[in-house]
Structure formats: C-alpha cells, structure tokens
Amino acid sequence: MVDFRIFAATLLGVSNFHYFLFFKKENKQFRLKVYLTVLFILTILSSLYIIIITPGFFNYKILENGLFLLMINFLIPGYFLMLFGINSLLENILIIRGYFTYNIIFCILFLSSTMLYYFLIMLILTFNFF
C-alpha cells in the first residue's frame, strides 16, 4: 500500500510540476531552456559522482563505462523533454482547459510513454555493449 502511495504521489507530482510550470504560460521557451540546463547539469554531476564513488571505474572497461555514462547523460534529459512534449500536446487539445482533466490525461500519457521509453532505453543500451 505504501508503494502505491509513493507511485501516485510521483505521478501527481510530475503532473503538477508540468502543469504549474508550463501549461499555457508565457515565456515558455525561456523556462524550457532553464529546465533542460538544470537537467543536464544534474546528470553531469550525477555522472561525476558515479565516477568518484565507484572504485576502479577506469581500470577495467573504460570505453564501456564511458559510453554508458554518455548515454545516460542524453537519455535522462531526453525523457524530460518527452514530458515537455506531452505538455505541449495537451495544450493543443481544446477539451483540456482545467486542472483535473489535464492531470488525468497527463498521468495516462506519462505512464504509457514511460513504459515505451523504458523499452527503448533497454534496447539502445543492450545493442550499445555488443
């Protein structure tokens, strides 16, 4: 039951974040640039943290580990760019005017696109190392 609450809170948190930050707001391109810049900085910092905390990161498979970190640095911001695309899609649908309909449809699209993105990432990472 606790897992379901965490899952529902994550869904609504991401949905509310995009609703209040991007949905039918002015100066959206500037907000997107700041949003993606922060995401790229966070992924690079997390990559540096992984390099520092992992003993022998460069000793054994330097090319494989480096490619993995490079892929992660592009896949994570790509995922959030996909969520921004869902928001842009919902702005163009005339039925969606309010908070409730936006959240319901965003959560459904968020779940389905997350599953598709997960399988795409696994496919890319699987073929990357062969």
Backbone bond lengths (Angstrom), bond angles and torsions (degrees), N, CA, C in turn:
res aa  C-N    CA-C-N  psi(-1)  N-CA   C-N-CA  omega(-1)  CA-C   N-CA-C  phi
1 M - - - 1.443 - - 1.533 111.33 -
2 V 1.313 115.70 -35.51 1.468 119.69 178.53 1.525 109.87 -66.42
3 D 1.336 116.92 -38.60 1.460 120.06 178.92 1.524 111.44 -62.19
4 F 1.317 117.07 -39.40 1.456 120.19 178.54 1.524 110.96 -64.73
5 R 1.315 117.40 -39.54 1.465 120.54 178.79 1.525 111.20 -64.94
6 I 1.316 116.50 -41.31 1.467 119.93 177.58 1.520 110.49 -64.84
7 F 1.336 116.69 -41.53 1.462 121.63 178.91 1.532 110.81 -63.04
8 A 1.336 117.08 -46.46 1.462 121.04 179.62 1.529 110.84 -65.73
9 A 1.321 117.42 -38.80 1.464 120.19 178.68 1.526 110.90 -65.43
10 T 1.338 116.63 -37.97 1.467 119.85 177.33 1.522 111.01 -65.57
11 L 1.321 116.47 -44.82 1.472 119.91 178.41 1.526 110.89 -58.96
12 L 1.313 116.56 -50.45 1.461 119.48 -178.44 1.524 112.16 -69.26
13 G 1.339 117.26 -32.31 1.456 120.11 177.64 1.522 112.09 -64.78
14 V 1.319 116.70 -46.18 1.467 120.46 178.73 1.525 110.46 -66.00
15 S 1.324 115.94 -40.89 1.455 120.01 179.03 1.525 111.57 -63.86
16 N 1.321 116.94 -46.19 1.471 120.22 178.71 1.520 111.86 -65.34
17 F 1.320 116.90 -38.02 1.454 120.87 177.86 1.522 110.64 -58.21
18 H 1.331 116.78 -48.13 1.463 119.52 -179.41 1.525 111.75 -71.56
19 Y 1.332 117.01 -33.08 1.462 119.22 179.18 1.526 110.77 -65.18
20 F 1.329 116.60 -48.95 1.451 119.09 -175.32 1.531 113.16 -79.40
21 L 1.312 117.97 -20.47 1.466 119.54 179.87 1.525 112.85 -90.85
22 F 1.347 117.35 -38.77 1.464 119.56 -170.66 1.524 116.04 -119.93
23 F 1.307 120.67 -27.77 1.463 121.82 -167.93 1.523 111.18 -66.83
24 K 1.324 115.18 112.94 1.462 124.75 178.15 1.522 112.90 51.13
25 K 1.316 114.74 47.55 1.463 120.94 178.83 1.520 109.62 -109.34
26 E 1.308 114.89 157.08 1.459 121.23 175.17 1.524 109.34 -80.95
27 N 1.321 116.93 157.63 1.465 123.12 175.42 1.528 112.04 58.13
28 K 1.315 115.58 44.25 1.459 121.39 -176.10 1.526 112.61 -71.50
29 Q 1.316 118.57 -31.77 1.461 120.92 -179.42 1.527 111.36 -66.05
30 F 1.329 116.84 -39.10 1.462 120.07 177.02 1.524 110.48 -65.30
31 R 1.327 117.01 -42.30 1.462 120.72 177.61 1.521 111.40 -62.86
32 L 1.326 117.39 -38.53 1.460 121.00 178.48 1.521 110.59 -65.78
33 K 1.333 117.62 -40.99 1.463 120.22 178.76 1.522 111.54 -63.14
34 V 1.318 117.23 -42.90 1.466 120.66 177.67 1.520 110.55 -65.22
35 Y 1.320 116.64 -42.78 1.464 124.17 179.67 1.527 110.86 -58.80
36 L 1.322 117.31 -50.41 1.465 120.78 -179.28 1.531 112.04 -71.40
37 T 1.315 118.11 -33.29 1.460 120.21 176.55 1.518 110.78 -63.63
38 V 1.313 117.01 -44.47 1.462 120.89 177.87 1.528 110.12 -63.14
39 L 1.340 117.05 -40.47 1.469 119.63 178.83 1.526 111.91 -64.01
40 F 1.330 117.60 -44.13 1.459 120.14 177.93 1.525 111.51 -62.70
41 I 1.324 116.94 -40.52 1.466 119.73 178.70 1.522 110.53 -64.91
42 L 1.331 117.28 -42.29 1.465 119.96 178.98 1.521 112.48 -64.86
43 T 1.332 118.19 -38.89 1.460 119.43 179.18 1.530 111.17 -70.47
44 I 1.307 117.53 -36.67 1.465 119.59 177.17 1.521 110.60 -67.31
45 L 1.334 117.04 -41.47 1.461 119.70 177.14 1.521 111.89 -65.07
46 S 1.333 117.09 -38.20 1.469 118.96 177.32 1.526 110.71 -68.05
47 S 1.320 117.85 -34.18 1.460 120.69 175.69 1.523 111.45 -65.44
48 L 1.323 115.77 -43.02 1.466 119.00 176.47 1.525 111.29 -62.95
49 Y 1.311 116.34 -37.69 1.461 120.08 177.48 1.531 110.91 -63.94
50 I 1.323 116.64 -41.42 1.468 120.49 177.74 1.524 110.46 -63.75
51 I 1.316 117.49 -40.83 1.468 121.02 179.07 1.523 110.49 -64.36
52 I 1.323 116.39 -42.67 1.467 119.82 -177.54 1.522 111.40 -70.97
53 I 1.310 117.73 -41.29 1.462 120.68 -172.95 1.536 112.59 -79.66
54 T 1.316 118.45 -24.34 1.459 121.31 -177.62 1.523 110.09 -86.20
55 P 1.332 116.67 118.50 1.467 117.69 178.12 1.532 110.74 -74.08
56 G 1.283 115.87 136.49 1.466 120.54 178.78 1.512 113.73 69.87
57 F 1.326 117.30 32.91 1.463 120.42 -178.46 1.520 110.87 -62.27
58 F 1.326 117.43 -40.89 1.457 121.16 -177.20 1.525 113.20 -97.61
59 N 1.307 117.75 2.59 1.460 119.30 -176.11 1.526 113.58 -77.44
60 Y 1.307 118.39 -43.18 1.459 120.54 -169.20 1.519 113.59 -99.96
61 K 1.299 117.69 -63.41 1.463 120.95 -175.06 1.519 109.00 -122.62
62 I 1.290 116.39 75.48 1.462 121.12 -174.14 1.530 111.64 -66.89
63 L 1.313 118.38 -41.78 1.462 120.88 -178.65 1.519 110.82 -69.18
64 E 1.318 116.40 -43.51 1.462 120.13 -178.97 1.533 111.24 -65.47
65 N 1.305 117.07 -44.46 1.470 119.99 178.71 1.527 111.71 -66.47
66 G 1.323 116.63 -39.29 1.459 120.12 178.38 1.515 112.36 -65.27
67 L 1.338 117.42 -41.64 1.464 120.40 177.35 1.524 111.51 -65.70
68 F 1.323 115.72 -37.49 1.461 119.29 178.13 1.532 110.79 -62.33
69 L 1.318 117.05 -45.35 1.466 119.40 178.79 1.523 111.88 -66.54
70 L 1.313 117.62 -36.58 1.458 120.95 177.04 1.528 111.05 -63.84
71 M 1.331 116.18 -43.18 1.465 120.05 178.41 1.530 110.90 -63.53
72 I 1.320 116.86 -41.94 1.460 120.65 179.52 1.525 110.67 -64.03
73 N 1.332 116.82 -37.17 1.459 120.09 179.88 1.521 112.70 -67.16
74 F 1.314 118.45 -20.45 1.458 120.58 175.45 1.520 112.93 -99.97
75 L 1.321 118.21 -28.67 1.458 120.56 -176.58 1.523 112.64 -75.70
76 I 1.303 118.47 -36.56 1.471 120.30 -178.95 1.534 111.61 -67.47
77 P 1.339 120.24 -50.93 1.473 118.12 175.22 1.532 112.44 -64.70
78 G 1.326 117.33 -30.01 1.459 119.94 175.17 1.517 112.40 -62.66
79 Y 1.321 115.53 -36.15 1.458 120.70 177.68 1.523 110.66 -64.88
80 F 1.322 116.70 -45.25 1.454 119.19 179.60 1.523 112.06 -71.97
81 L 1.311 117.73 -26.83 1.459 120.54 172.30 1.528 110.25 -67.93
82 M 1.339 116.81 -34.15 1.463 121.01 174.87 1.530 110.12 -63.95
83 L 1.328 117.36 -40.22 1.466 120.32 177.27 1.528 111.08 -64.83
84 F 1.333 116.70 -36.45 1.460 119.53 174.75 1.531 110.33 -64.90
85 G 1.329 116.89 -36.55 1.464 120.87 176.20 1.519 111.92 -63.58
86 I 1.331 117.02 -38.05 1.464 119.92 175.69 1.522 109.83 -62.43
87 N 1.320 117.16 -41.91 1.463 120.85 177.46 1.526 110.75 -61.61
88 S 1.319 117.26 -43.24 1.466 120.42 179.51 1.521 111.47 -65.25
89 L 1.328 116.72 -35.51 1.458 120.79 176.34 1.523 110.49 -65.12
90 L 1.305 117.44 -42.66 1.458 120.82 -178.87 1.525 112.48 -69.52
91 E 1.320 117.87 -26.51 1.463 119.68 176.81 1.519 112.21 -67.57
92 N 1.317 116.87 -27.80 1.458 120.58 -177.32 1.519 113.29 -88.55
93 I 1.320 118.77 -5.16 1.458 122.22 177.01 1.525 107.65 -89.46
94 L 1.325 116.49 123.83 1.459 120.62 -172.56 1.523 113.26 -72.13
95 I 1.311 117.76 -24.33 1.465 120.57 -177.77 1.523 111.31 -68.16
96 I 1.312 116.20 -31.05 1.461 120.68 -175.07 1.522 109.23 -84.35
97 R 1.324 114.45 106.23 1.463 119.53 178.06 1.513 111.82 -123.37
98 G 1.313 116.28 -22.86 1.451 118.94 -172.84 1.511 113.59 -115.76
99 Y 1.309 112.42 178.57 1.460 121.91 -175.84 1.529 111.51 -68.46
100 F 1.310 118.06 -45.71 1.461 121.78 -174.38 1.525 111.88 -66.01
101 T 1.317 117.88 -48.95 1.470 119.87 -179.02 1.522 110.67 -65.55
102 Y 1.313 116.67 -36.63 1.461 119.58 177.17 1.529 110.51 -61.21
103 N 1.325 116.97 -48.17 1.459 120.60 -178.07 1.522 112.46 -63.12
104 I 1.312 117.68 -43.16 1.472 120.63 -179.45 1.524 110.70 -63.39
105 I 1.314 117.48 -50.08 1.468 120.33 -177.04 1.526 110.59 -70.37
106 F 1.324 118.28 -38.05 1.459 120.67 177.26 1.526 110.67 -62.18
107 C 1.332 117.89 -43.32 1.470 120.79 179.66 1.525 111.66 -63.44
108 I 1.316 117.25 -40.08 1.475 120.03 178.16 1.522 110.43 -64.84
109 L 1.318 117.18 -47.17 1.468 120.29 178.55 1.523 111.70 -67.04
110 F 1.319 117.33 -34.91 1.463 122.65 177.93 1.529 110.18 -62.47
111 L 1.314 117.22 -46.19 1.469 120.60 179.20 1.522 112.12 -64.35
112 S 1.325 116.94 -47.76 1.466 119.32 -177.56 1.521 111.58 -67.18
113 S 1.314 118.00 -40.88 1.464 119.31 179.97 1.521 111.71 -71.62
114 T 1.331 117.58 -30.52 1.464 120.04 176.90 1.520 110.74 -65.14
115 M 1.332 116.68 -41.67 1.470 119.38 177.49 1.522 111.38 -63.62
116 L 1.325 117.22 -43.00 1.464 120.34 178.40 1.528 111.43 -66.28
117 Y 1.310 117.35 -40.03 1.461 121.46 179.47 1.519 111.01 -66.76
118 Y 1.338 117.09 -36.88 1.459 121.07 177.61 1.532 110.52 -61.06
119 F 1.327 116.96 -47.86 1.463 119.56 -179.95 1.523 112.17 -66.51
120 L 1.325 117.15 -34.01 1.462 120.48 175.67 1.519 111.21 -65.72
121 I 1.327 117.39 -42.65 1.463 120.89 178.38 1.512 111.07 -63.35
122 M 1.325 116.56 -44.23 1.467 119.92 179.80 1.529 111.27 -63.16
123 L 1.327 116.44 -36.90 1.466 120.73 177.23 1.521 110.46 -66.27
124 I 1.307 117.68 -44.47 1.466 121.06 -179.86 1.519 110.65 -65.25
125 L 1.332 117.19 -46.04 1.452 120.25 -177.79 1.517 111.82 -69.85
126 T 1.318 118.33 -29.86 1.456 121.00 177.64 1.532 110.52 -68.70
127 F 1.315 117.00 -46.01 1.463 119.58 -179.24 1.523 112.37 -76.83
128 N 1.321 116.96 -16.69 1.461 120.47 179.00 1.523 111.84 -67.94
129 F 1.327 117.50 -32.73 1.448 120.84 -172.81 1.523 113.88 -100.52
130 F 1.311 118.68 9.79 1.466 119.72 177.49 1.505 111.84 -107.09
